[in-house]
Amino acid sequence: MSFNTFGHMFRVTTFGESHGVAIGCVVDGCPPNLRFSIEEVQAALDRRRPGQSRFTTQRREPDEVKVLSGTLPHPEGGLVTTGTPIALLIENVDQRSKDYNDIAGAYRPGHADFTYDIKYGIRDHRGGGRSSARETATRVAAGAIAAKVLPGVTVRGAVVRIGEIEIDRSRWDWNEVGNNPFFCPDPDTVPLWEAYLDGIRKAGSSVGAVVEVVAENVPPGLGAPLYGKLDGDLAAALMGINAAKGVEIGEGFNAARLTGEANADEMRLGNEGKPQFLANHAGGLLGGISTGAPIVARFALKPTSSILTPRRTVDRTGEETEIFTKGRHDPCVGIRAVPVGEAMVWCVLADHLLRHRGQVGESVHWPFQH
Ligand SMILES: C=C(O[C@@H]1CC(C(=O)O)=C[C@@H](OP(=O)(O)O)[C@H]1O)C(=O)O
């Protein structure tokens, strides 16, 4: 059995394998009368698309999206949602499955090959099947629709670490993120990553990364404690991205090193008489509920497990052997995970906004009324 749907009110079901005919998703529960354009969905997909620099896979996929259902043409242009399931389809056009013939019967160390085999007794070895990063394109398409549920909200991501090299946060500039092939917010780190990743790439190796996603202008009050906490759902969504191995919110694991004083986000009354936080160690979430401060989430991605260096492994017949992977692989799959992380955050926020609307009475109960 497998599970391919996430969300409660805003639900996304994805399908497809890296080397199958197509990948896609069905977005169900999207409210009616939201306007969007195919170009907007395509623009989101284009940020994740493979083959755009020497630092990502050289597989050539146009990732051209088709909207099959759930919309009507809007009289003033673009599309409008009808409240019925929105099916989005992306064809696979550049599969090279023979690259995987040699590893069909053995397990890439660090890859899901082994667990898919022990769970299902059968696996699509071509490009990793459904455990491939290719599946993440469908999430990006869904995220572009989810964004329409949240007007006024901004969700932006950046790579903050590649392997041993971390950015200098004092130089963080969101405008730089689109100016380099790494989604890097620190211009001075770009040449360091270039040289570092060229070395990794030429060695046929790979390296991990950390991606940070920041959501601003998120309405306070989203999240459904105790088992529908917003941070819990964000963590599950980000951890559900193929290759993700860790998630943290706000200070995250660093909170364990702080004192209560250092971690306290002190409060004052803001301009409109509403409470305002003087810091954001909490990453915009307290008790699993959004505070209105920016939501800050980070997730770590492992190094791509398909590498050219031979590794010791076992095969399906129970023999010990060695394995290396041909094919066109990302030296750092974390780079293209930025739009994917953003999309997952959009989907979770859309889901929680719709869930919050189910609450009777005032949507937020401000403690102070001036
Ligand atoms: C095609 C994409 O990424 C792929 C992710 C991937 C993997 O094993 O994760 C392996 C490579 O593909 P192939 O199976 O053809 O060797 C990447 O190109 C994509 O993200 O669109």
The ligand as an ORCA input file, in Angstrom:
! r2SCAN-3c Opt
* xyz 0 1
  C      14.366     14.541    -14.176
  C      14.515     15.121    -13.007
  O      15.453     14.773    -12.107
  C      15.972     13.476    -12.095
  C      16.064     13.045    -10.688
  C      16.832     11.801    -10.547
  C      16.737     11.095     -9.290
  O      17.209      9.944     -9.195
  O      16.215     11.664     -8.308
  C      17.636     11.289    -11.548
  C      17.773     11.979    -12.826
  O      16.920     11.475    -13.807
  P      17.113     10.142    -14.576
  O      16.242      9.192    -13.876
  O      16.607     10.358    -15.960
  O      18.530      9.741    -14.525
  C      17.347     13.429    -12.714
  O      17.384     14.014    -13.970
  C      13.640     16.202    -12.553
  O      13.777     16.596    -11.386
  O      12.799     16.647    -13.324
*
